[in-house]
Amino acid sequence: MATKKQIRAKHELIALLSAIAAVVLVVAGINIYHNAKASKEQVVTVALVGNSDEAEWKAVQARLDEEHANIKLKYRTFQDAIYADQAVANHELDISACEHYAFLNQDIKKRGYKLTPIAETYISPMNLYSQKYKSVKDFKPGDKVAVPNNATNLGRSLKVLDSAGLIKLKDNTKADPTTDDIVANPSGIVVELNDAASIINLLPDYAGGVVNTNFIVDAGKKPEDAIYAPSLKPGDASFKPYVNIIVASTSNKDSKTLRKVVEAYHTRGVAEELIKDHNIPMFKY
């Protein structure tokens, strides 16, 4: 017959085993909860060019987190929007956020992609910079001015020079004017085409250059360093093609998940980040 001491020891062992079992069940429950939560989390992959847009996308993620949307944004950075479009068209990524209407339309026309804009984001200034002059009035006949060599940015840069009074275009509302559309050159400047990303580094060798803001920011400079900045207004028809957009594959354009991302983008916190970067929000918040 078991002694009282043995019975007590048995009860203590049973209690200990029960406690251990309870802890195991709690840990297992926590793991199941987190695994279930993780399984509900949807990942949206975003194509960007350079690092200048990371701040606003962090603000988008913060908004999604506040709303408990269970959406995780992951970024992939490209050197050119051409590759971003290719990745979205091939369903390797969900959306791109690194181009404007003019660029997308040109890419679709050239490559036959089934891509659709699902939201407008901002219009990024494209200004005239110079390390030699302080004003557009300083340019002299024969001065070389560097402009981007891809069709959409070339067209926009020519509109900047037209707005500055250095050249005159036949129609400054045309989506993609070329040098053939220059009907007058009162300043006598020589327009030279270069790779868009290289112009910031070519400024010491040129009288001036028209540069995209993202390259200015990535180079550690400020848009205020421009010697000329055209006025950008939401209703300005000449610059409408250059409004930046979020792009998805046409088959995915009505995705509820992507709609939540767009709604998170179109909020005050994101707009404030855009204003810090001197991009002009093209949405109401």
C-alpha positions in Angstrom: 0.0 0.0 0.0 1.3 3.4 -1.0 2.3 5.7 1.8 1.0 9.3 2.2 4.4 10.5 1.1 4.2 8.4 -2.1 0.6 9.6 -2.8 1.7 13.2 -2.3 4.6 12.8 -4.7 2.3 11.2 -7.3 -0.1 14.1 -7.0 2.7 16.6 -7.4 4.0 14.8 -10.4 0.6 14.9 -12.0 0.3 18.6 -11.3 3.7 19.2 -12.8 2.8 17.3 -15.9 -0.5 19.1 -16.2 1.3 22.5 -15.9 3.8 21.4 -18.6 1.0 20.3 -20.9 -0.8 23.6 -20.3 2.3 25.6 -21.3 2.8 23.4 -24.4 -0.8 24.0 -25.4 -0.5 27.8 -24.9 2.7 27.9 -27.0 1.1 25.7 -29.7 -1.9 28.0 -29.6 0.3 31.1 -30.1 2.1 29.5 -32.9 -1.2 28.5 -34.6 -2.4 32.1 -34.2 0.6 33.6 -35.7 0.8 31.1 -38.5 -2.9 31.8 -39.3 -2.3 35.5 -39.2 0.7 35.2 -41.4 -1.2 33.0 -43.8 -3.8 35.8 -44.2 -1.1 38.4 -44.9 -1.0 39.3 -48.5 2.3 40.5 -50.1 2.2 43.2 -52.7 5.4 43.6 -54.7 6.2 47.1 -56.0 8.6 48.1 -58.7 10.5 51.4 -58.1 13.3 53.2 -59.8 16.0 54.6 -57.5 15.5 55.3 -53.8 13.7 58.6 -54.0 10.2 57.2 -53.5 10.9 55.0 -50.5 9.7 57.5 -47.9 6.1 57.7 -49.3 5.9 53.9 -49.6 6.9 53.5 -46.0 4.1 55.9 -45.2 1.7 53.7 -47.3 2.9 50.6 -45.3 2.3 52.5 -42.0 -1.2 53.3 -43.1 -1.9 49.7 -44.1 -0.6 48.6 -40.7 -2.9 51.1 -38.9 -5.8 49.7 -40.7 -4.8 46.1 -40.0 -5.1 45.4 -43.7 -2.7 42.4 -43.5 -0.9 43.7 -46.5 2.9 43.6 -46.7 4.7 45.8 -49.3 7.9 44.5 -50.8 10.0 46.7 -53.1 12.2 45.8 -56.0 14.4 48.6 -57.4 15.2 49.0 -61.1 17.5 51.3 -63.0 14.8 52.0 -65.7 11.0 51.8 -65.8 11.4 49.7 -69.0 12.4 46.7 -66.8 9.7 47.5 -64.2 7.0 47.4 -66.9 8.4 44.1 -68.2 8.3 42.6 -64.7 4.6 43.6 -64.1 3.6 42.5 -67.6 5.1 39.1 -66.9 3.3 38.9 -63.5 6.7 38.8 -61.7 5.6 41.9 -59.7 2.2 43.2 -58.8 2.5 47.0 -59.5 5.0 49.6 -60.7 5.2 53.1 -59.3 8.0 54.6 -61.3 6.5 56.1 -64.5 4.1 58.6 -65.9 1.3 58.3 -68.6 3.6 59.2 -71.5 6.2 56.6 -70.6 3.6 53.9 -70.1 1.7 54.6 -73.3 4.9 54.5 -75.3 5.9 51.2 -73.7 2.5 49.7 -74.4 2.6 50.9 -78.0 6.1 49.5 -78.5 5.9 46.2 -76.7 2.2 45.4 -76.6 2.0 45.1 -72.8 -1.4 44.6 -71.2 -0.9 47.2 -68.4 -3.4 49.6 -66.9 -3.0 52.7 -64.7 -4.9 52.2 -61.5 -4.1 55.4 -59.7 -2.4 58.8 -60.1 0.3 59.6 -57.6 2.3 62.8 -58.2 3.9 65.0 -60.8 7.7 65.2 -60.2 9.4 68.4 -61.3 11.8 68.3 -64.2 13.9 71.4 -64.1 16.8 73.1 -65.7 20.1 73.0 -63.8 23.5 74.6 -64.4 26.8 74.9 -62.6 27.8 77.7 -64.9 24.9 80.1 -64.8 22.4 81.5 -62.3 19.6 82.4 -64.7 18.3 81.4 -68.1 19.1 84.9 -69.3 22.8 84.0 -69.0 22.8 81.4 -71.8 24.7 82.4 -75.0 24.5 81.1 -78.6 26.4 77.9 -78.9 26.0 76.8 -75.2 25.3 73.1 -75.0 22.3 71.9 -72.9 21.9 68.3 -72.1 18.5 66.6 -72.3 17.3 63.0 -71.8 17.5 60.8 -74.9 14.4 58.6 -74.3 11.3 59.8 -76.2 9.0 60.8 -73.3 11.6 62.6 -71.1 13.0 64.3 -74.2 9.6 65.6 -75.0 9.1 66.9 -71.5 12.6 68.5 -71.4 11.9 70.4 -74.6 8.7 71.7 -73.0 10.9 72.9 -70.0 13.2 74.7 -72.4 10.1 76.1 -74.2 8.6 77.3 -71.0 12.0 78.9 -70.1 12.0 80.9 -73.4 15.2 79.3 -74.6 13.4 77.5 -77.5 10.0 77.6 -79.1 8.0 74.5 -79.9 5.3 74.3 -82.5 2.8 72.8 -80.0 3.8 72.5 -76.4 0.8 70.3 -75.5 1.9 67.5 -77.8 2.7 64.4 -75.7 6.2 63.7 -77.1 7.7 66.5 -79.1 11.1 66.0 -80.6 13.9 68.4 -81.7 12.1 68.5 -85.1 9.2 70.3 -83.3 11.5 73.2 -82.4 10.4 76.1 -84.6 12.6 78.8 -83.1 15.7 79.0 -81.0 16.1 82.6 -79.8 18.8 81.7 -77.3 21.0 79.9 -79.8 21.6 77.0 -77.5 22.6 73.5 -78.8 20.4 70.8 -77.5 22.3 67.5 -77.0 20.7 64.1 -76.1 22.1 62.1 -73.3 21.2 59.2 -71.0 18.8 60.7 -68.4 20.6 59.2 -65.4 24.0 60.6 -66.6 23.0 64.3 -67.0 23.5 65.2 -63.4 27.2 64.1 -63.7 27.6 65.9 -67.0 26.7 69.3 -65.8 30.3 70.4 -65.3 30.8 69.9 -69.1 27.6 71.6 -70.2 26.1 75.1 -69.8 23.0 73.4 -68.5 20.9 70.2 -68.3 17.3 69.2 -67.8 17.2 66.6 -65.1 14.4 64.5 -63.5 13.9 65.1 -59.8 14.5 61.5 -58.8 18.1 61.8 -60.1 18.6 65.1 -58.3 17.4 63.6 -55.0 19.5 60.4 -55.5 22.6 62.6 -56.1 22.1 64.4 -52.7 21.0 67.7 -54.3 17.8 69.7 -54.1 15.2 70.7 -56.7 15.7 74.3 -55.4 19.1 74.2 -57.0 17.4 74.6 -60.4 18.0 77.8 -62.3 14.6 77.4 -63.9 11.5 75.4 -62.8 8.3 75.5 -64.8 5.0 76.0 -63.0 3.3 72.7 -62.5 -0.5 72.8 -62.1 -2.9 69.9 -62.0 -4.9 71.5 -64.9 -1.9 72.2 -67.1 -2.6 70.3 -70.3 1.1 70.5 -71.5 2.3 68.5 -68.4 -0.7 66.1 -67.9 1.2 63.2 -69.7 3.9 63.4 -67.1 1.6 62.7 -64.1 3.1 59.7 -62.3 0.9 56.6 -61.9 0.6 53.2 -60.2 0.4 50.5 -62.9 -0.9 46.9 -62.7 -1.4 44.2 -65.2 -4.7 44.6 -66.9 -5.9 41.3 -65.6 -5.2 42.4 -62.0 -6.5 46.0 -62.3 -9.7 45.4 -60.2 -7.9 43.5 -57.4 -9.4 44.4 -54.0 -6.0 44.2 -52.4 -4.5 46.6 -54.9 -7.4 48.9 -54.3 -6.6 49.0 -50.6 -3.0 49.9 -51.4 -4.2 52.8 -53.6 -6.5 54.0 -50.9 -3.6 53.9 -48.4 -1.5 55.9 -50.9 -4.1 58.5 -51.3 -3.9 59.8 -47.7 -2.5 62.8 -46.0 0.6 61.1 -44.5 1.8 60.1 -48.0 1.0 63.5 -49.4 3.1 65.1 -46.7 6.1 62.9 -47.6 5.6 63.8 -51.3 5.6 67.5 -50.5 8.9 67.0 -48.6 10.4 65.6 -51.7 9.0 68.5 -53.8 6.7 66.2 -55.7 3.2 67.6 -56.2 0.4 65.2 -55.1 -2.1 64.7 -57.8 -4.9 63.3 -55.5 -7.2 64.6 -52.9 -6.8 63.4 -49.3 
